[in-house]
Amino acid sequence: MTAQLKENDVQPQQSLPWFTGVKAVFKLEMKQRLRARSWYIVLGIWFALLGLIFVLAAVTSASMAAEGEGGPILFELVIGTVLLFGLLVAPGLSATAINGDRAAGTLAIIQVTLLAPGQILWGKWLTAWAAALAFLVISLPFIVWALIVGGVTFSETLVSLVMLAVELGLVAAIGVGVSAIAGRPLFSIVITYMLVALLSIGTVIGFGLSMVLVQDEAEVTTANYSLPEDFDSMAEPKDEDFTCTTETYRQQVLHTERTAWLLAANPFVIVADAVPYNRVSEEDFGTEDYRMPGVMESVSIGLRTAQAGPDFEQTCEELSGPYAQSPPPSGLMPIWPLGLALQGLLAGALIFIGWRRLATPVGRLPRGTRIA
């Protein structure tokens, strides 16, 4: 019995309960961030910058507010701005989460505790995500202002905020994963920003370069409204003065439906594609009820057009009037689930590799890397 007790005494406890360990890391990291004065300075600058952009946009769109158009435009501007700056801030909040502690000599202290590598990673990731969400919370007054102006539905607001939060979480996960893999903080910051640029800008560049590969010559029919040749040029034309004619000819077309999936992982495409824009119906195109789409809705319309591919036969019925444009394609499968899956796969792979790098005991360290 004595030998058995002695044997049990030397057996170390494996680890803390999962959520207890994650909570401990999260609380420790949040206390450190909240104590830093620079954190509040950054939030203050963010609020002032967003407020300046919003006020300028509100003044510009003041004439649209009476017609119910100011609210949607302001709302989409805030959502797009928060996403843009969130993609710039989130890597800085997460890309040094692990190797920053390693460089300061404090990571080894955490590793020799009862915390498992996965708990350390999850705690660091949740902290970086919460810090990034603070920028979204700061923008809520401007979002509420846009809602008061009117024209924005509850479903659009809810989906936009949820997708923004998810995107910030994925970018934070990418940064934490890179910080666990890279040996030096500066290198991990650069790599994280490069990955974010690859998702947001590289996907658009790749889609544009792919146009060379999907060119084809086809027979296309187009419809156009025109005035008769004998119409008085000094008179003001009316809708009934225009006649619709169709013309068929061969030209180069771009089969963008074959490469539209390249845009799936773009954060702006994911957010814009997930939001249900139901403010303008197909019947509104070419009429006085037509409203110009905002920033994010324009991204959604552009994506739908790319998914649909070339229109080989345009009829007069598709045009509602002489000043009309064709309505965006409908009935297409949403692409945002594929985008979230691709981003999640990237973040998950980086987190998994980072988990392997945090496992102890370490058999082999990269050159220039220390334990403590």
DRENMARLO-975758 format. One record per residue (C-alpha): z, x, y; residue number from 1. Coordinates in nm, 3 decimals. Example, Ala and Ser with C-alpha at 12.3 -4.5 7.8 and 13.67 -1.06 7.14 Angstrom:
2
REC       z       x       y   i
REC   0.780   1.230  -0.450   1
REC   0.714   1.367  -0.106   2
//
This chain:
372
REC       z       x       y   i
REC   0.000   0.000   0.000   1
REC   0.086   0.283   0.240   2
REC  -0.243   0.457   0.168   3
REC  -0.428   0.133   0.230   4
REC  -0.254   0.081   0.565   5
REC  -0.334   0.434   0.672   6
REC  -0.696   0.383   0.576   7
REC  -0.713   0.061   0.779   8
REC  -0.548   0.227   1.076   9
REC  -0.825   0.481   1.114  10
REC  -1.102   0.224   1.093  11
REC  -1.217   0.147   1.449  12
REC  -1.288  -0.204   1.563  13
REC  -1.664  -0.261   1.557  14
REC  -1.715  -0.429   1.893  15
REC  -1.597  -0.704   2.123  16
REC  -1.717  -1.061   2.071  17
REC  -2.068  -1.087   2.208  18
REC  -2.011  -1.310   2.509  19
REC  -1.681  -1.141   2.592  20
REC  -1.854  -0.803   2.614  21
REC  -2.144  -0.937   2.820  22
REC  -1.902  -1.112   3.055  23
REC  -1.699  -0.792   3.101  24
REC  -2.008  -0.589   3.197  25
REC  -2.133  -0.868   3.424  26
REC  -1.802  -0.899   3.611  27
REC  -1.773  -0.522   3.655  28
REC  -2.126  -0.490   3.789  29
REC  -2.094  -0.789   4.023  30
REC  -1.772  -0.654   4.171  31
REC  -1.945  -0.327   4.247  32
REC  -2.237  -0.502   4.416  33
REC  -2.018  -0.738   4.618  34
REC  -1.812  -0.447   4.749  35
REC  -2.119  -0.269   4.882  36
REC  -2.182  -0.338   5.251  37
REC  -2.552  -0.257   5.214  38
REC  -2.592  -0.562   4.989  39
REC  -2.501  -0.798   5.273  40
REC  -2.718  -0.606   5.517  41
REC  -3.020  -0.652   5.288  42
REC  -2.948  -1.025   5.253  43
REC  -2.917  -1.057   5.631  44
REC  -3.249  -0.881   5.688  45
REC  -3.411  -1.103   5.424  46
REC  -3.279  -1.420   5.590  47
REC  -3.398  -1.308   5.934  48
REC  -3.742  -1.209   5.805  49
REC  -3.791  -1.532   5.613  50
REC  -3.669  -1.731   5.910  51
REC  -3.918  -1.561   6.142  52
REC  -4.206  -1.630   5.905  53
REC  -4.096  -1.991   5.861  54
REC  -4.058  -2.062   6.233  55
REC  -4.400  -1.916   6.310  56
REC  -4.553  -2.125   6.032  57
REC  -4.369  -2.436   6.153  58
REC  -4.505  -2.391   6.505  59
REC  -4.856  -2.338   6.370  60
REC  -4.844  -2.647   6.150  61
REC  -4.663  -2.869   6.403  62
REC  -4.977  -3.079   6.448  63
REC  -4.987  -3.150   6.076  64
REC  -4.629  -3.272   6.054  65
REC  -4.719  -3.615   6.194  66
REC  -4.969  -3.664   5.914  67
REC  -4.730  -3.551   5.640  68
REC  -4.910  -3.223   5.584  69
REC  -4.660  -2.989   5.749  70
REC  -4.399  -3.020   5.475  71
REC  -4.619  -2.916   5.182  72
REC  -4.768  -2.623   5.370  73
REC  -4.427  -2.497   5.482  74
REC  -4.280  -2.548   5.137  75
REC  -4.557  -2.357   4.962  76
REC  -4.533  -2.080   5.220  77
REC  -4.162  -2.039   5.150  78
REC  -4.217  -2.041   4.774  79
REC  -4.497  -1.784   4.798  80
REC  -4.296  -1.563   5.034  81
REC  -3.984  -1.572   4.818  82
REC  -4.190  -1.484   4.512  83
REC  -4.367  -1.200   4.694  84
REC  -4.051  -1.039   4.827  85
REC  -3.867  -1.116   4.504  86
REC  -4.122  -0.906   4.317  87
REC  -4.052  -0.626   4.565  88
REC  -3.673  -0.654   4.554  89
REC  -3.604  -0.728   4.186  90
REC  -3.731  -0.388   4.059  91
REC  -3.504  -0.210   4.306  92
REC  -3.205  -0.411   4.184  93
REC  -3.267  -0.343   3.816  94
REC  -3.466  -0.022   3.770  95
REC  -3.157   0.203   3.798  96
REC  -2.912  -0.021   3.613  97
REC  -2.877   0.213   3.313  98
REC  -3.001   0.559   3.409  99
REC  -2.822   0.531   3.743 100
REC  -2.491   0.520   3.555 101
REC  -2.614   0.800   3.330 102
REC  -2.693   1.018   3.631 103
REC  -2.349   0.942   3.780 104
REC  -2.177   1.028   3.451 105
REC  -2.028   0.679   3.401 106
REC  -2.255   0.545   3.128 107
REC  -2.084   0.748   2.855 108
REC  -1.749   0.596   2.952 109
REC  -1.890   0.251   2.886 110
REC  -2.059   0.359   2.563 111
REC  -1.735   0.487   2.406 112
REC  -1.566   0.149   2.457 113
REC  -1.594  -0.147   2.223 114
REC  -1.908  -0.261   2.404 115
REC  -2.227  -0.269   2.196 116
REC  -2.557  -0.146   2.344 117
REC  -2.690  -0.500   2.350 118
REC  -2.390  -0.623   2.546 119
REC  -2.438  -0.348   2.803 120
REC  -2.805  -0.437   2.843 121
REC  -2.743  -0.811   2.870 122
REC  -2.462  -0.763   3.120 123
REC  -2.676  -0.532   3.335 124
REC  -2.971  -0.772   3.314 125
REC  -2.767  -1.080   3.410 126
REC  -2.623  -0.889   3.705 127
REC  -2.967  -0.785   3.828 128
REC  -3.095  -1.139   3.778 129
REC  -2.801  -1.289   3.971 130
REC  -2.859  -1.040   4.253 131
REC  -3.227  -1.138   4.269 132
REC  -3.137  -1.509   4.265 133
REC  -2.925  -1.451   4.576 134
REC  -3.249  -1.409   4.770 135
REC  -3.365  -1.745   4.638 136
REC  -3.035  -1.907   4.740 137
REC  -3.065  -1.760   5.090 138
REC  -3.404  -1.932   5.126 139
REC  -3.269  -2.279   5.038 140
REC  -3.216  -2.383   5.405 141
REC  -3.585  -2.332   5.474 142
REC  -3.681  -2.518   5.158 143
REC  -3.461  -2.811   5.262 144
REC  -3.622  -2.802   5.606 145
REC  -3.966  -2.829   5.447 146
REC  -3.846  -3.119   5.233 147
REC  -3.719  -3.303   5.542 148
REC  -4.061  -3.269   5.705 149
REC  -4.195  -3.464   5.406 150
REC  -4.490  -3.463   5.172 151
REC  -4.324  -3.270   4.887 152
REC  -4.226  -3.445   4.564 153
REC  -3.902  -3.387   4.375 154
REC  -4.085  -3.268   4.063 155
REC  -4.278  -3.009   4.263 156
REC  -3.958  -2.879   4.420 157
REC  -3.768  -2.860   4.092 158
REC  -4.045  -2.690   3.896 159
REC  -4.113  -2.441   4.176 160
REC  -3.748  -2.333   4.196 161
REC  -3.709  -2.311   3.819 162
REC  -4.026  -2.103   3.778 163
REC  -3.921  -1.877   4.064 164
REC  -3.587  -1.815   3.895 165
REC  -3.756  -1.745   3.562 166
REC  -3.999  -1.497   3.718 167
REC  -3.717  -1.310   3.891 168
REC  -3.531  -1.295   3.561 169
REC  -3.830  -1.153   3.376 170
REC  -3.890  -0.887   3.641 171
REC  -3.520  -0.795   3.629 172
REC  -3.542  -0.764   3.249 173
REC  -3.842  -0.534   3.281 174
REC  -3.651  -0.315   3.526 175
REC  -3.341  -0.294   3.307 176
REC  -3.550  -0.210   3.002 177
REC  -3.732   0.069   3.186 178
REC  -3.403   0.205   3.323 179
REC  -3.267   0.234   2.969 180
REC  -3.578   0.417   2.849 181
REC  -3.648   0.650   3.143 182
REC  -3.426   0.949   3.192 183
REC  -3.432   0.965   3.573 184
REC  -3.374   0.681   3.824 185
REC  -3.668   0.770   4.048 186
REC  -3.908   0.769   3.752 187
REC  -3.782   0.430   3.633 188
REC  -3.821   0.279   3.982 189
REC  -4.180   0.401   4.003 190
REC  -4.265   0.276   3.653 191
REC  -4.109  -0.065   3.719 192
REC  -4.302  -0.110   4.043 193
REC  -4.620  -0.003   3.865 194
REC  -4.564  -0.266   3.594 195
REC  -4.499  -0.535   3.855 196
REC  -4.813  -0.428   4.043 197
REC  -5.006  -0.440   3.716 198
REC  -4.898  -0.800   3.662 199
REC  -4.949  -0.922   4.018 200
REC  -5.243  -0.713   4.143 201
REC  -5.386  -0.547   3.833 202
REC  -5.458  -0.881   3.665 203
REC  -5.666  -0.993   3.965 204
REC  -5.850  -0.661   3.974 205
REC  -5.917  -0.680   3.600 206
REC  -6.045  -1.035   3.635 207
REC  -6.276  -0.929   3.917 208
REC  -6.412  -0.630   3.728 209
REC  -6.477  -0.847   3.424 210
REC  -6.737  -1.046   3.619 211
REC  -6.996  -0.787   3.524 212
REC  -6.940  -0.865   3.157 213
REC  -6.977  -1.244   3.182 214
REC  -7.293  -1.273   3.391 215
REC  -7.572  -1.484   3.251 216
REC  -7.890  -1.652   3.375 217
REC  -7.898  -2.028   3.335 218
REC  -8.061  -2.343   3.472 219
REC  -7.839  -2.501   3.737 220
REC  -7.867  -2.838   3.913 221
REC  -7.699  -2.875   4.251 222
REC  -7.653  -3.174   4.480 223
REC  -7.667  -3.158   4.858 224
REC  -7.641  -3.402   5.145 225
REC  -7.900  -3.352   5.419 226
REC  -8.040  -3.529   5.723 227
REC  -8.402  -3.654   5.731 228
REC  -8.652  -3.434   5.910 229
REC  -8.721  -3.697   6.180 230
REC  -8.351  -3.735   6.270 231
REC  -8.275  -3.698   6.641 232
REC  -8.096  -3.368   6.682 233
REC  -7.924  -3.493   6.998 234
REC  -7.764  -3.790   6.822 235
REC  -7.432  -3.778   6.638 236
REC  -7.499  -3.823   6.265 237
REC  -7.317  -4.090   6.068 238
REC  -7.243  -4.098   5.698 239
REC  -7.526  -4.342   5.628 240
REC  -7.776  -4.107   5.791 241
REC  -7.731  -3.849   5.515 242
REC  -7.923  -3.860   5.189 243
REC  -7.826  -3.683   4.869 244
REC  -8.086  -3.478   4.686 245
REC  -8.065  -3.265   4.374 246
REC  -8.242  -2.939   4.302 247
REC  -8.278  -2.752   3.972 248
REC  -8.346  -2.380   3.948 249
REC  -8.247  -2.073   3.747 250
REC  -7.985  -1.837   3.879 251
REC  -7.712  -1.595   3.772 252
REC  -7.388  -1.770   3.672 253
REC  -7.045  -1.631   3.591 254
REC  -6.873  -1.755   3.274 255
REC  -6.524  -1.715   3.414 256
REC  -6.387  -1.943   3.142 257
REC  -6.414  -1.645   2.907 258
REC  -6.194  -1.416   3.117 259
REC  -5.958  -1.658   3.295 260
REC  -5.686  -1.563   3.048 261
REC  -5.664  -1.225   3.221 262
REC  -5.485  -1.402   3.507 263
REC  -5.226  -1.561   3.280 264
REC  -4.959  -1.291   3.327 265
REC  -4.985  -1.298   3.707 266
REC  -4.653  -1.421   3.853 267
REC  -4.824  -1.619   4.131 268
REC  -5.058  -1.784   3.880 269
REC  -4.767  -1.875   3.652 270
REC  -4.568  -2.043   3.930 271
REC  -4.870  -2.216   4.084 272
REC  -5.004  -2.336   3.749 273
REC  -4.671  -2.482   3.638 274
REC  -4.615  -2.692   3.953 275
REC  -4.752  -3.049   3.934 276
REC  -4.959  -3.094   4.251 277
REC  -5.028  -3.467   4.278 278
REC  -5.057  -3.502   4.653 279
REC  -5.437  -3.528   4.671 280
REC  -5.651  -3.733   4.434 281
REC  -6.016  -3.675   4.352 282
REC  -6.109  -3.974   4.567 283
REC  -5.967  -3.804   4.876 284
REC  -6.226  -3.526   4.876 285
REC  -6.477  -3.578   5.153 286
REC  -6.272  -3.849   5.324 287
REC  -6.036  -3.847   5.622 288
REC  -5.741  -3.852   5.378 289
REC  -5.833  -3.507   5.250 290
REC  -5.564  -3.245   5.310 291
REC  -5.616  -2.872   5.295 292
REC  -5.414  -2.723   5.008 293
REC  -5.134  -2.477   5.072 294
REC  -5.099  -2.121   4.950 295
REC  -4.973  -2.190   4.598 296
REC  -5.190  -2.498   4.546 297
REC  -5.496  -2.292   4.642 298
REC  -5.401  -2.047   4.367 299
REC  -5.375  -2.337   4.123 300
REC  -5.717  -2.475   4.225 301
REC  -5.873  -2.130   4.197 302
REC  -5.732  -2.087   3.848 303
REC  -5.860  -2.429   3.738 304
REC  -6.204  -2.345   3.872 305
REC  -6.205  -2.016   3.681 306
REC  -6.095  -2.191   3.361 307
REC  -6.370  -2.451   3.393 308
REC  -6.645  -2.195   3.435 309
REC  -6.981  -2.263   3.602 310
REC  -7.093  -2.617   3.682 311
REC  -7.446  -2.636   3.541 312
REC  -7.516  -2.991   3.660 313
REC  -7.375  -3.119   3.985 314
REC  -7.457  -3.481   4.064 315
REC  -7.439  -3.685   4.383 316
REC  -7.156  -3.890   4.231 317
REC  -6.937  -3.580   4.225 318
REC  -6.960  -3.559   4.604 319
REC  -6.773  -3.827   4.795 320
REC  -6.960  -3.777   5.120 321
REC  -7.180  -3.548   5.328 322
REC  -6.886  -3.323   5.422 323
REC  -6.729  -3.328   5.078 324
REC  -6.658  -3.053   4.834 325
REC  -6.632  -3.092   4.460 326
REC  -6.280  -3.181   4.342 327
REC  -6.099  -2.924   4.130 328
REC  -6.155  -2.951   3.754 329
REC  -5.905  -3.161   3.563 330
REC  -5.803  -3.203   3.201 331
REC  -5.770  -2.829   3.134 332
REC  -5.491  -2.671   2.932 333
REC  -5.220  -2.507   3.145 334
REC  -5.217  -2.130   3.127 335
REC  -4.861  -2.062   3.242 336
REC  -4.705  -2.079   2.890 337
REC  -4.934  -1.793   2.784 338
REC  -4.834  -1.599   3.095 339
REC  -4.463  -1.643   3.029 340
REC  -4.515  -1.539   2.667 341
REC  -4.696  -1.220   2.773 342
REC  -4.433  -1.131   3.031 343
REC  -4.155  -1.214   2.787 344
REC  -4.317  -0.996   2.522 345
REC  -4.335  -0.704   2.766 346
REC  -3.974  -0.748   2.880 347
REC  -3.852  -0.795   2.522 348
REC  -4.028  -0.481   2.401 349
REC  -3.878  -0.274   2.683 350
REC  -3.530  -0.416   2.622 351
REC  -3.559  -0.343   2.249 352
REC  -3.666   0.017   2.306 353
REC  -3.387   0.052   2.563 354
REC  -3.137  -0.083   2.311 355
REC  -3.244   0.184   2.065 356
REC  -3.197   0.449   2.334 357
REC  -2.844   0.327   2.411 358
REC  -2.730   0.330   2.049 359
REC  -2.465   0.591   1.969 360
REC  -2.427   0.847   1.825 361
REC  -2.742   0.991   1.979 362
REC  -2.943   1.210   1.746 363
REC  -3.179   1.360   2.002 364
REC  -3.183   1.344   2.382 365
REC  -3.487   1.385   2.607 366
REC  -3.501   1.711   2.801 367
REC  -3.292   1.696   3.117 368
REC  -3.083   1.398   2.997 369
REC  -2.708   1.419   2.959 370
REC  -2.450   1.201   2.788 371
REC  -2.186   1.231   3.059 372
//
